[in-house]
Amino acid sequence: ADVIAVDMSQLETRPLFDPISHLVYAASRNQVTDVWVAGKQLLNNRTLTTIDTDEVLHNADRWQAILRTSA
């Protein structure tokens, strides 16, 4: 990612005395709210902007069924 926004108001990062230390040692991936790569926003308020998550989940379920029957 070129730029990310991180929500530092969560329990894991409070109280906030040293933001850089908290980013390295306390913040989790769940606190990333926005991501930009090459000027394009890929994550907007924790929602993927370029991937159809319903389609991904449907394909994962379909492949699970295929693999289950072939085992």
C-alpha positions in Angstrom: 0.0 0.0 0.0 1.2 3.5 -0.7 -1.0 5.1 2.0 -3.2 3.7 4.7 -5.5 5.2 7.4 -5.6 3.5 10.8 -8.2 4.0 13.4 -6.2 4.5 16.6 -9.3 5.0 18.8 -9.7 1.3 19.5 -9.1 -0.3 22.9 -5.8 -1.9 21.7 -4.3 1.5 21.0 -5.5 3.5 24.0 -4.2 5.5 25.7 -2.2 6.8 22.8 1.2 8.3 23.8 3.4 7.1 21.0 1.6 6.6 17.7 4.5 5.0 15.8 5.1 2.5 18.6 1.4 1.7 18.7 1.3 1.2 14.9 4.2 -1.3 15.2 3.3 -3.1 18.4 -0.4 -2.7 19.2 -2.5 -1.9 16.2 -4.1 -4.8 14.3 -5.2 -5.2 10.7 -8.8 -4.7 11.9 -7.9 -1.0 12.6 -6.9 -0.3 8.9 -9.8 1.7 7.5 -8.6 3.0 4.1 -5.9 1.9 1.7 -4.6 3.6 -1.5 -2.3 2.1 -4.1 -1.0 4.0 -7.1 -3.6 6.7 -6.3 -6.5 4.3 -6.3 -8.5 3.7 -3.2 -8.8 -0.1 -2.7 -10.3 0.0 0.8 -12.9 2.6 1.8 -14.1 2.7 5.4 -13.2 -1.1 5.7 -15.0 -2.0 2.5 -13.1 -3.4 -0.5 -13.7 -1.3 -3.6 -12.4 -3.5 -6.4 -13.4 -7.0 -5.3 -16.9 -8.4 -5.2 -16.8 -10.2 -1.9 -20.1 -12.0 -2.5 -18.6 -13.5 -5.7 -15.5 -14.5 -3.9 -17.5 -16.2 -1.1 -19.7 -18.0 -3.7 -16.6 -19.3 -5.6 -15.0 -20.5 -2.3 -18.2 -22.4 -1.4 -18.4 -23.9 -4.8 -14.8 -25.1 -4.7 -15.3 -26.4 -1.2 -18.1 -28.6 -2.5 -16.1 -29.7 -5.5 -13.1 -30.6 -3.4 -15.2 -32.4 -0.8 -16.8 -34.7 -3.4 -13.5 -35.5 -5.1 -11.7 -36.5 -1.9 
